[in-house]
Amino acid sequence: MEIREGSFSEALEVLRGLPEFDPLLSTDHYVERMANKPKLIAIVWVEEKPVGCKIAYDRFEDGTLYSWLGGVIPKYRKMGLAKKLADFQEKWALENGFSAIRFKTLNRHKAMLTFAINNGFQIYNVKPKDEIENYRIELIKDLK
């Protein structure tokens, strides 16, 4: 297992394997959103295959890194890879002057919520949507 910074095309290969991201938007949508902003694209490799990723960028320009997209292909879950990606992202964020990491998820993604809370994130906002399972939950972790 190795984690290193990679390309958006490598991350996209992983994202296509995540059931949570079906369907994906056009590649242009993702690239344009991060254009001209500090960003991290971290890829976890197992046996020379990209099996997990974490994409984050300076969305709000307020000292927080927005952890936007990421995950681990189902076959490779429960191996601690998501935690290693999260640790890699935190180290990168600190080295690049960010004081916190924040992200959004949906109420239906219980495993993500549990993972985040167990890793020091706190819920700071909930945005109601049509169904309670679609409520947006916003989380933040102070790095300092």
C-alpha positions in Angstrom: 0.0 0.0 0.0 1.3 3.4 -0.9 -0.3 6.9 -0.8 0.9 9.7 -3.0 -0.3 12.8 -4.8 -1.8 11.9 -8.1 -3.8 13.2 -11.1 -7.5 13.8 -11.4 -7.7 11.0 -14.0 -6.4 8.6 -11.5 -8.9 9.8 -8.9 -11.7 9.6 -11.4 -10.8 5.9 -12.0 -11.4 5.3 -8.3 -14.5 7.5 -8.1 -16.1 5.4 -10.9 -15.7 2.4 -8.7 -17.6 3.9 -5.8 -21.3 3.2 -5.6 -21.9 6.4 -3.6 -20.9 8.5 -6.7 -23.2 7.0 -9.2 -23.7 8.8 -11.5 -20.6 11.1 -11.8 -20.8 14.5 -13.3 -18.7 15.5 -16.3 -15.0 15.7 -15.8 -15.1 19.4 -16.7 -17.4 20.1 -13.8 -14.8 18.8 -11.3 -11.8 20.3 -12.9 -13.4 23.8 -13.3 -14.4 23.8 -9.7 -10.8 23.4 -8.5 -9.2 25.6 -11.1 -6.6 28.0 -9.9 -7.0 26.9 -6.2 -4.6 25.1 -4.0 -5.6 21.4 -4.1 -4.7 17.9 -3.0 -5.4 14.8 -5.0 -4.2 11.9 -3.0 -4.4 8.3 -4.3 -3.9 5.1 -2.4 -2.4 2.3 -4.4 -2.6 -1.4 -3.7 -0.6 -3.7 -5.9 -0.1 -0.9 -8.5 -3.8 -0.3 -8.7 -5.5 3.0 -7.5 -8.2 1.8 -5.0 -8.9 5.0 -3.0 -8.7 8.7 -3.3 -9.1 12.0 -1.5 -9.7 15.2 -3.4 -9.6 18.5 -1.4 -9.2 22.1 -2.3 -9.4 25.7 -0.9 -13.0 26.2 -1.7 -13.8 28.9 0.8 -10.5 30.7 1.1 -10.9 31.0 4.8 -8.1 28.8 6.1 -10.2 25.6 5.9 -9.5 22.8 3.4 -12.7 21.5 1.8 -12.5 17.7 1.5 -14.7 17.4 -1.5 -14.6 13.9 -3.0 -13.1 10.6 -2.0 -13.5 7.0 -0.8 -12.2 3.5 -1.1 -13.4 0.9 -3.7 -15.7 -1.5 -1.8 -13.5 -4.5 -2.3 -10.7 -2.7 -0.4 -12.7 -1.3 2.5 -12.1 -2.4 6.1 -8.4 -2.3 5.5 -7.7 1.0 7.2 -7.1 2.8 3.8 -9.6 5.6 4.4 -7.9 6.4 7.7 -4.5 6.5 6.0 -5.9 8.8 3.3 -7.4 11.0 6.0 -4.1 11.2 7.9 -2.3 12.0 4.6 -4.8 14.8 3.9 -4.4 16.3 7.4 -0.6 16.3 7.2 -0.8 18.0 3.8 -3.3 20.5 5.1 -1.1 21.5 8.0 2.0 21.7 5.7 0.1 24.0 3.4 -1.2 26.4 6.0 -4.8 25.2 6.6 -6.2 25.3 10.1 -9.1 23.0 9.6 -10.8 20.5 7.3 -14.4 20.5 6.5 -16.8 18.5 4.3 -20.4 17.6 3.6 -22.1 14.3 3.5 -25.6 13.0 3.3 -27.5 11.6 6.3 -27.8 8.2 4.6 -24.0 7.7 4.5 -23.8 6.4 8.1 -20.4 4.8 7.7 -18.9 8.2 6.6 -20.5 10.0 9.5 -19.2 7.4 12.0 -15.8 7.5 10.4 -15.7 11.3 10.6 -16.9 11.6 14.2 -14.4 8.8 15.3 -11.6 10.9 13.6 -12.3 14.1 15.5 -14.8 15.9 13.2 -17.8 17.7 14.6 -21.1 18.5 13.0 -21.6 22.2 12.6 -24.6 22.4 10.3 -27.5 20.4 9.0 -29.3 21.4 5.8 -32.8 19.8 5.5 -33.8 18.4 2.1 -36.8 16.5 0.7 -36.2 13.3 2.8 -34.4 13.0 6.1 -31.9 10.6 4.5 -30.9 13.3 2.0 -30.2 16.0 4.7 -26.8 17.5 4.2 -24.5 17.2 7.2 -21.6 19.6 7.4 -18.6 18.6 9.5 -15.3 20.3 10.6 -12.1 19.3 12.3 -9.7 21.8 13.8 -6.1 20.9 13.0 -4.4 23.2 15.5 
